[in-house]
Amino acid sequence: MPTDLHNNQAPSENPFGEEAAATALLRFATAGSVDDGKSTLVGRLLHDSKSVLADQLEAVERVSLSRGQEAPDLALLTDGLRAEREQGITIDVAYRYFATPRRRFILADTPGHVQYTRNMVTGASTAELAVVLVDARNGVVEQTRRHAAVAALLRVPHVVLAVNKMDLVEYAEPVFAAIAKEFTAYAASLGVEDVVAVPISALAGDNVVEPSAHMDWYGGPTLLEHLETVPVGSDPSEEPVRFPVQFVIRPQSADFPDYRGYAGQLASGVLRTGDTVTVLPSGHVTTVAGIDALGKETDIAWAPQSVTVRLAEDIDVSRGDLIAAGRVPTPTKDVAATVCHLHERPLRAGDKVLLKHTTRTVRALVKEISYRIDIDSLEQRSGAEGLSVNDIGHVVLRTAEPLSLDDYTDNRRTGSFLLIDPADGTTLTAGMAGEAFDTVALEATDEEDWV
């Protein structure tokens, strides 16, 4: 995906070429069990890629010396909260921005504790890659499977298994091979197809940024090399057009007496002047009369550009409406979705909520809690009275107005939504339209293959 998509420059002549691939943006999330060394890994990645400022490094060295440590504790580069530093754990999601000559990165450093599952969901919701950390001494544990399941639930397309602390198992290839085989089989059972395993030592720096001199049996890329070269995004031209209307521009001035434009950000697809589109939920069909970007008229726009769209017909279009082309979703008031509950207050059947989907917010009723997913065994446990904080389950909602949702499997942007408390505006639940996992893959995989 070219760089100009992220700073809203005017489209180039060849927006889908490979020229800008080297500097494309990769959003990725990290996850690992407690004491697997995740904060050290992130700190090593930032340090060895020359992404740490001198004053930051000096502060880390100073704190490390005060604790009696001879070498800088790179974990301090990421654990910013006082409680995190005192306990030696990651509590909240921390976003780190860094770049190499080949690519720009936004890293979501997510907690590993069970009680912070909601935080990982938040961090991984926009990620295109997840780095799951495993301690080579412990192998795949319950929390490892939970992190893989969350990545699969959120349809993160690429997963990296970072087998850490290889220095503590004498850099033994059989240890790494056994862990990689077990994790890959489990990930496949969840429908995750792209898994790359990398043996590392975050403390010593082996295979994080620089190749390891202790593991000549490993012929794959370092972690950073893989992050720099993994395919980013998808071809917008192969996706259906989804343009949620955020604002109606109607100057009614002497210079623009009849101008009517619809501003927003393309969620997916490529939109061209002359394209036939459908306005949802009304179902009106019209054509694109013009596209304005950065004050200039253009013939083409693609996700995730922010543009203003002008239509050929003067029809009723408001904020929250969806301009769509290609496979057009059917507006519905009945929404079945997989959700992760984020709030301490439980979500129960009969609750009245607000549902925010793209730029549209409507009233909704929780008709049914179909089941709660045991994230460890992936069993669907029916009969749940409600969903507690960090619970993942399946619900049925009834909305006051029709919504145009895609299945989350097909479109992460227009297949997701939030449930909000109508009394105080608190975010309660994150939702994904459709089923949680690839049920065909789950049924075809023997549980003994991955437990």
C-alpha positions as CSV (number, residue, x, y, z in Angstrom):
1,M,0.0,0.0,0.0
2,P,1.6,3.3,-1.0
3,T,2.7,5.9,1.5
4,D,0.5,8.6,0.1
5,L,-2.6,6.7,1.3
6,H,-1.6,7.6,4.8
7,N,-1.0,11.3,4.4
8,N,-3.8,11.9,1.9
9,Q,-1.6,13.1,-0.9
10,A,-3.2,13.2,-4.4
11,P,-3.3,9.8,-6.1
12,S,-0.4,8.9,-8.2
13,E,-0.7,7.5,-11.8
14,N,0.0,4.0,-10.5
15,P,-1.4,3.8,-7.0
16,F,-1.1,0.0,-6.8
17,G,2.5,-0.4,-8.0
18,E,5.4,-1.7,-6.0
19,E,7.4,1.4,-5.8
20,A,6.2,2.5,-2.4
21,A,6.1,-0.9,-0.8
22,A,9.4,-0.4,0.9
23,T,8.2,2.6,2.9
24,A,4.7,1.3,3.6
25,L,3.2,1.4,7.1
26,L,2.9,-1.8,9.1
27,R,0.7,-1.9,12.2
28,F,1.6,-4.8,14.4
29,A,0.9,-6.0,17.9
30,T,2.9,-8.0,20.4
31,A,1.6,-10.4,23.0
32,G,3.2,-12.9,25.4
33,S,2.8,-14.5,28.7
34,V,4.1,-13.0,31.9
35,D,7.9,-13.2,32.1
36,D,8.3,-14.3,28.5
37,G,10.4,-11.2,27.9
38,K,8.0,-9.2,25.7
39,S,9.0,-5.8,27.0
40,T,12.6,-6.7,26.6
41,L,12.0,-7.8,23.1
42,V,10.3,-4.6,22.2
43,G,13.0,-2.6,23.9
44,R,15.7,-4.6,22.0
45,L,13.8,-4.0,18.7
46,L,13.7,-0.3,19.3
47,H,17.3,-0.1,20.6
48,D,19.0,-2.2,17.9
49,S,17.0,-0.5,15.1
50,K,18.4,2.9,16.3
51,S,14.9,4.1,17.2
52,V,15.7,5.2,20.8
53,L,16.6,8.8,21.5
54,A,19.9,9.4,23.5
55,D,18.1,11.0,26.5
56,Q,15.7,8.0,26.6
57,L,18.6,5.6,26.7
58,E,20.4,7.6,29.3
59,A,17.3,7.5,31.5
60,V,17.1,3.8,31.2
61,E,20.8,3.3,32.0
62,R,20.4,5.5,35.0
63,V,17.4,3.6,36.4
64,S,19.1,0.3,35.6
65,L,22.2,1.3,37.6
66,S,20.1,2.4,40.5
67,R,18.7,-1.1,40.6
68,G,22.1,-2.7,40.6
69,Q,22.0,-3.8,37.0
70,E,25.2,-3.6,35.0
71,A,23.5,-3.5,31.6
72,P,20.5,-1.3,30.6
73,D,17.2,-2.9,31.2
74,L,15.6,-2.4,27.8
75,A,12.2,-3.4,29.1
76,L,12.1,0.1,30.7
77,L,11.8,1.6,27.2
78,T,8.3,0.2,26.9
79,D,6.8,-0.2,30.5
80,G,6.0,3.5,31.0
81,L,3.5,3.2,33.9
82,R,4.8,3.3,37.4
83,A,2.9,0.1,38.3
84,E,4.4,-1.6,35.2
85,R,7.9,-0.8,36.3
86,E,7.3,-1.8,39.9
87,Q,5.7,-5.1,39.1
88,G,7.8,-5.9,36.0
89,I,4.7,-6.5,33.9
90,T,2.8,-4.8,31.1
91,I,-0.6,-3.5,32.1
92,D,-1.9,-1.1,29.4
93,V,-1.5,-0.9,25.6
94,A,1.4,1.2,24.6
95,Y,1.9,2.4,21.1
96,R,5.4,2.9,19.7
97,Y,6.3,4.6,16.4
98,F,9.5,3.8,14.7
99,A,10.9,3.5,11.2
100,T,13.7,1.9,9.2
101,P,14.8,2.8,5.7
102,R,12.5,0.0,4.4
103,R,9.3,0.6,6.3
104,R,7.4,2.6,8.9
105,F,5.9,0.9,12.0
106,I,3.2,1.4,14.6
107,L,3.7,-1.1,17.4
108,A,0.9,-1.9,19.8
109,D,2.6,-3.4,22.9
110,T,-0.3,-5.3,24.6
111,P,-0.5,-7.0,28.1
112,G,-0.1,-10.7,28.6
113,H,-2.2,-11.2,31.7
114,V,-5.6,-13.0,31.4
115,Q,-7.4,-10.1,33.0
116,Y,-6.1,-7.8,30.3
117,T,-7.5,-9.7,27.3
118,R,-9.6,-6.7,26.4
119,N,-6.4,-4.7,26.1
120,M,-5.0,-7.1,23.6
121,V,-8.2,-7.0,21.6
122,T,-7.9,-3.2,21.5
123,G,-4.3,-3.3,20.4
124,A,-4.7,-6.0,17.8
125,S,-8.0,-4.8,16.3
126,T,-6.1,-2.7,13.7
127,A,-3.0,-4.8,13.4
128,E,-1.9,-6.6,10.2
129,L,0.6,-8.7,12.1
130,A,0.8,-10.2,15.6
131,V,4.0,-11.2,17.3
132,V,3.3,-14.0,19.8
133,L,6.1,-14.5,22.3
134,V,6.9,-17.9,23.8
135,D,9.5,-18.8,26.5
136,A,11.7,-21.6,25.0
137,R,11.8,-23.3,28.4
138,N,8.0,-23.4,28.8
139,G,6.8,-23.9,25.2
140,V,3.2,-23.3,24.2
141,V,1.2,-22.6,27.3
142,E,-2.5,-21.7,28.0
143,Q,-1.8,-18.0,27.5
144,T,-0.1,-18.6,24.2
145,R,-3.2,-20.4,22.9
146,R,-5.3,-17.5,24.2
147,H,-3.2,-14.9,22.3
148,A,-3.4,-17.0,19.1
149,A,-7.1,-17.3,19.5
150,V,-7.6,-13.5,19.9
151,A,-5.4,-12.9,16.8
152,A,-7.6,-15.4,14.8
153,L,-10.7,-13.8,16.2
154,L,-9.7,-10.4,15.0
155,R,-8.6,-11.8,11.6
156,V,-5.0,-10.6,11.9
157,P,-3.6,-11.9,8.6
158,H,0.0,-12.6,9.7
159,V,1.3,-14.2,12.9
160,V,5.0,-14.4,14.0
161,L,5.9,-16.9,16.7
162,A,9.0,-15.5,18.5
163,V,10.5,-18.3,20.5
164,N,12.5,-16.3,23.1
165,K,15.2,-17.1,25.6
166,M,16.9,-19.6,23.3
167,D,20.1,-18.7,25.2
168,L,18.7,-20.5,28.2
169,V,18.1,-23.8,26.3
170,E,21.6,-23.7,24.8
171,Y,20.2,-22.5,21.4
172,A,18.9,-26.1,20.8
173,E,17.2,-26.6,17.4
174,P,15.0,-29.5,18.6
175,V,13.5,-27.3,21.3
176,F,12.6,-24.6,18.8
177,A,11.3,-27.1,16.2
178,A,9.0,-28.8,18.7
179,I,7.5,-25.5,19.8
180,A,7.1,-24.2,16.3
181,K,5.3,-27.4,15.2
182,E,2.9,-27.3,18.1
183,F,2.0,-23.7,17.7
184,T,1.6,-23.9,13.9
185,A,-0.8,-26.8,14.2
186,Y,-2.9,-24.9,16.8
187,A,-2.9,-21.7,14.7
188,A,-4.0,-23.7,11.6
189,S,-6.9,-25.1,13.6
190,L,-8.1,-21.5,14.2
191,G,-7.9,-20.7,10.5
192,V,-4.6,-18.8,10.7
193,E,-2.7,-19.6,7.6
194,D,0.4,-17.4,7.7
195,V,2.7,-18.3,10.7
196,V,6.4,-17.6,10.7
197,A,8.5,-18.9,13.6
198,V,11.7,-17.1,14.6
199,P,14.1,-18.3,17.4
200,I,15.4,-15.3,19.3
201,S,17.1,-14.1,22.5
202,A,15.7,-10.7,23.3
203,L,18.2,-10.2,26.1
204,A,21.3,-11.1,24.0
205,G,19.9,-9.7,20.7
206,D,20.0,-12.9,18.8
207,N,17.8,-12.8,15.6
208,V,15.9,-9.7,16.7
209,V,17.6,-7.2,14.4
210,E,21.0,-8.8,13.8
211,P,21.4,-12.5,12.8
212,S,22.5,-14.8,15.6
213,A,26.0,-16.3,15.6
214,H,24.7,-19.1,17.9
215,M,22.0,-20.5,15.7
216,D,23.6,-21.4,12.3
217,W,21.0,-24.1,11.9
218,Y,18.4,-21.3,11.4
219,G,18.2,-20.0,7.8
220,G,15.2,-17.7,8.1
221,P,15.0,-13.9,8.5
222,T,15.5,-12.0,11.7
223,L,12.4,-10.6,13.3
224,L,13.0,-7.1,11.9
225,E,13.7,-8.5,8.4
226,H,10.4,-10.3,8.4
227,L,8.6,-7.2,9.7
228,E,10.2,-5.2,6.9
229,T,9.2,-7.6,4.1
230,V,5.9,-9.1,5.1
231,P,3.1,-8.1,2.6
232,V,1.2,-5.1,3.9
233,G,-2.5,-4.6,3.3
234,S,-4.4,-5.8,0.3
235,D,-5.1,-4.6,-3.2
236,P,-7.9,-2.0,-2.8
237,S,-8.9,-2.6,-6.4
238,E,-10.0,-6.1,-5.4
239,E,-12.2,-4.9,-2.5
240,P,-15.8,-3.6,-2.6
241,V,-16.2,0.1,-2.2
242,R,-17.3,1.2,1.3
243,F,-17.5,5.0,1.9
244,P,-19.2,5.9,5.2
245,V,-20.5,9.5,5.0
246,Q,-19.0,11.6,7.9
247,F,-20.1,15.1,6.9
248,V,-22.4,16.8,4.3
249,I,-20.7,19.8,2.7
250,R,-23.2,22.4,1.6
251,P,-21.5,25.9,1.3
252,Q,-24.5,27.6,-0.3
253,S,-22.1,30.5,-1.1
254,A,-21.9,32.8,-4.1
255,D,-19.0,30.8,-5.5
256,F,-20.6,27.4,-4.8
257,P,-24.4,27.9,-4.8
258,D,-25.3,24.3,-5.7
259,Y,-22.3,22.4,-4.3
260,R,-23.3,19.3,-2.4
261,G,-20.5,16.9,-1.3
262,Y,-20.2,14.0,1.1
263,A,-17.0,13.9,3.0
264,G,-15.5,10.9,4.7
265,Q,-12.7,8.3,4.6
266,L,-12.9,5.4,2.2
267,A,-13.0,2.2,4.4
268,S,-12.2,-0.1,1.5
269,G,-12.0,-0.3,-2.3
270,V,-11.3,2.1,-5.2
271,L,-13.8,4.8,-6.2
272,R,-13.8,6.4,-9.6
273,T,-15.7,9.2,-11.3
274,G,-18.6,7.6,-13.2
275,D,-18.9,4.6,-11.0
276,T,-22.4,3.3,-10.2
277,V,-22.9,3.3,-6.4
278,T,-25.7,2.5,-4.0
279,V,-26.6,4.7,-1.0
280,L,-27.5,2.6,2.0
281,P,-29.7,2.1,3.9
282,S,-32.1,3.9,1.4
283,G,-31.0,1.7,-1.5
284,H,-30.9,4.6,-4.0
285,V,-28.7,3.9,-7.0
286,T,-26.7,6.7,-8.7
287,T,-23.3,7.5,-10.2
288,V,-20.3,9.4,-8.9
289,A,-20.2,12.9,-10.5
290,G,-16.9,13.9,-9.0
291,I,-14.3,13.4,-6.3
292,D,-12.4,16.1,-4.5
293,A,-9.2,15.5,-2.5
294,L,-7.2,18.2,-0.8
295,G,-9.1,20.9,-2.6
296,K,-8.5,19.5,-6.0
297,E,-10.7,17.4,-8.3
298,T,-9.5,13.9,-9.0
299,D,-10.8,11.0,-11.0
300,I,-9.9,8.2,-8.5
301,A,-9.6,7.6,-4.8
302,W,-8.7,4.5,-2.8
303,A,-8.8,3.4,0.8
304,P,-8.0,4.9,3.3
305,Q,-8.0,8.3,1.6
306,S,-10.2,11.0,3.0
307,V,-12.1,12.7,0.2
308,T,-15.4,14.4,-0.7
309,V,-17.7,12.6,-3.1
310,R,-20.2,14.3,-5.4
311,L,-23.2,12.3,-6.7
312,A,-25.0,12.8,-10.1
313,E,-28.4,13.0,-8.5
314,D,-29.6,15.3,-5.7
315,I,-30.8,12.6,-3.3
316,D,-31.1,12.4,0.5
317,V,-27.8,11.4,2.0
318,S,-26.9,12.1,5.6
319,R,-24.1,11.4,8.1
320,G,-24.0,7.7,8.8
321,D,-25.2,6.6,5.4
322,L,-22.9,4.3,3.4
323,I,-22.0,4.8,-0.3
324,A,-21.2,1.3,-1.6
325,A,-20.3,-0.4,-4.8
326,G,-19.4,-4.0,-5.7
327,R,-20.9,-6.5,-3.3
328,V,-23.5,-4.3,-1.6
329,P,-24.5,-5.4,2.0
330,T,-28.1,-5.9,2.8
331,P,-29.4,-3.4,5.5
332,T,-30.8,-5.2,8.5
333,K,-32.0,-4.6,12.0
334,D,-31.0,-8.0,13.3
335,V,-27.3,-8.3,14.0
336,A,-25.6,-11.5,15.0
337,A,-22.0,-10.9,16.1
338,T,-19.0,-12.1,18.1
339,V,-18.1,-9.6,20.8
340,C,-15.5,-9.0,23.4
341,H,-16.8,-7.3,26.5
342,L,-14.6,-4.4,27.7
343,H,-16.4,-3.0,30.7
344,E,-16.5,-4.0,34.4
345,R,-20.3,-3.9,34.2
346,P,-21.6,-7.1,32.7
347,L,-23.5,-7.2,29.4
348,R,-26.9,-9.0,29.7
349,A,-29.8,-9.9,27.5
350,G,-32.4,-7.1,27.7
351,D,-29.8,-4.3,28.0
352,K,-30.5,-1.2,25.9
353,V,-27.4,0.2,24.2
354,L,-26.1,2.4,21.5
355,L,-24.5,0.7,18.5
356,K,-21.8,2.7,16.7
357,H,-21.0,1.4,13.2
358,T,-18.5,3.5,11.2
359,T,-20.1,7.0,11.3
360,R,-23.6,5.8,12.2
361,T,-25.0,5.4,15.8
362,V,-28.3,3.8,16.5
363,R,-30.3,2.5,19.4
364,A,-30.1,-1.2,20.0
365,L,-31.4,-4.0,22.3
366,V,-29.4,-7.0,23.4
367,K,-31.9,-9.7,22.5
368,E,-29.8,-12.8,23.4
369,I,-26.4,-13.9,24.7
370,S,-26.1,-17.0,22.5
371,Y,-23.0,-18.4,24.1
372,R,-19.7,-17.5,25.7
373,I,-16.5,-18.8,24.2
374,D,-14.0,-20.6,26.4
375,I,-10.9,-19.0,24.9
376,D,-8.7,-21.8,26.1
377,S,-10.6,-24.7,24.7
378,L,-12.6,-22.7,22.1
379,E,-15.8,-24.5,23.4
380,Q,-19.1,-22.6,23.0
381,R,-20.7,-22.5,26.5
382,S,-24.4,-21.7,26.2
383,G,-26.7,-20.6,29.0
384,A,-24.6,-17.6,30.0
385,E,-26.6,-15.0,31.9
386,G,-24.3,-12.3,30.6
387,L,-20.7,-11.4,29.6
388,S,-18.2,-10.2,32.1
389,V,-15.2,-8.1,31.5
390,N,-12.7,-9.8,29.1
391,D,-15.4,-12.4,28.1
392,I,-15.7,-13.2,24.4
393,G,-19.1,-14.5,23.2
394,H,-21.8,-14.4,20.6
395,V,-24.8,-12.1,20.8
396,V,-27.9,-11.2,18.9
397,L,-28.9,-7.5,18.7
398,R,-32.0,-5.7,17.4
399,T,-31.4,-2.2,16.2
400,A,-33.9,0.7,15.9
401,E,-32.7,1.5,12.4
402,P,-31.2,-0.7,9.6
403,L,-27.5,-1.1,9.5
404,S,-25.3,-2.0,6.5
405,L,-22.7,-4.3,8.0
406,D,-20.3,-6.6,6.1
407,D,-19.2,-9.8,7.7
408,Y,-16.1,-9.1,9.7
409,T,-14.3,-11.9,7.8
410,D,-14.8,-9.9,4.6
411,N,-14.2,-6.4,5.9
412,R,-12.7,-5.6,9.2
413,R,-13.6,-1.9,8.9
414,T,-17.3,-2.2,8.1
415,G,-17.8,-5.5,9.9
416,S,-16.9,-4.1,13.3
417,F,-18.8,-1.9,15.8
418,L,-19.0,-0.7,19.4
419,L,-21.7,-1.0,22.0
420,I,-22.0,2.2,24.1
421,D,-23.9,2.9,27.3
422,P,-26.6,5.4,26.3
423,A,-26.6,7.0,29.8
424,D,-23.0,8.1,30.0
425,G,-21.3,7.3,26.7
426,T,-19.0,4.6,28.1
427,T,-17.7,2.0,25.7
428,L,-19.0,-1.4,26.8
429,T,-18.3,-3.9,24.1
430,A,-16.4,-4.4,20.8
431,G,-18.3,-6.4,18.2
432,M,-17.5,-8.2,15.0
433,A,-20.4,-9.2,12.7
434,G,-20.6,-12.9,12.0
435,E,-19.0,-16.0,13.6
436,A,-15.8,-16.0,15.6
437,F,-13.6,-18.6,14.0
438,D,-13.4,-20.7,10.9
439,T,-15.8,-23.4,12.1
440,V,-14.9,-25.6,9.2
441,A,-11.2,-25.6,10.2
442,L,-12.1,-26.2,13.8
443,E,-14.3,-29.2,13.0
444,A,-11.7,-30.7,10.7
445,T,-8.9,-30.5,13.2
446,D,-8.6,-33.1,15.9
447,E,-8.2,-31.5,19.3
448,E,-5.2,-33.8,20.1
449,D,-3.3,-32.1,17.3
450,W,-3.0,-28.8,19.2
451,V,-3.8,-29.4,22.9
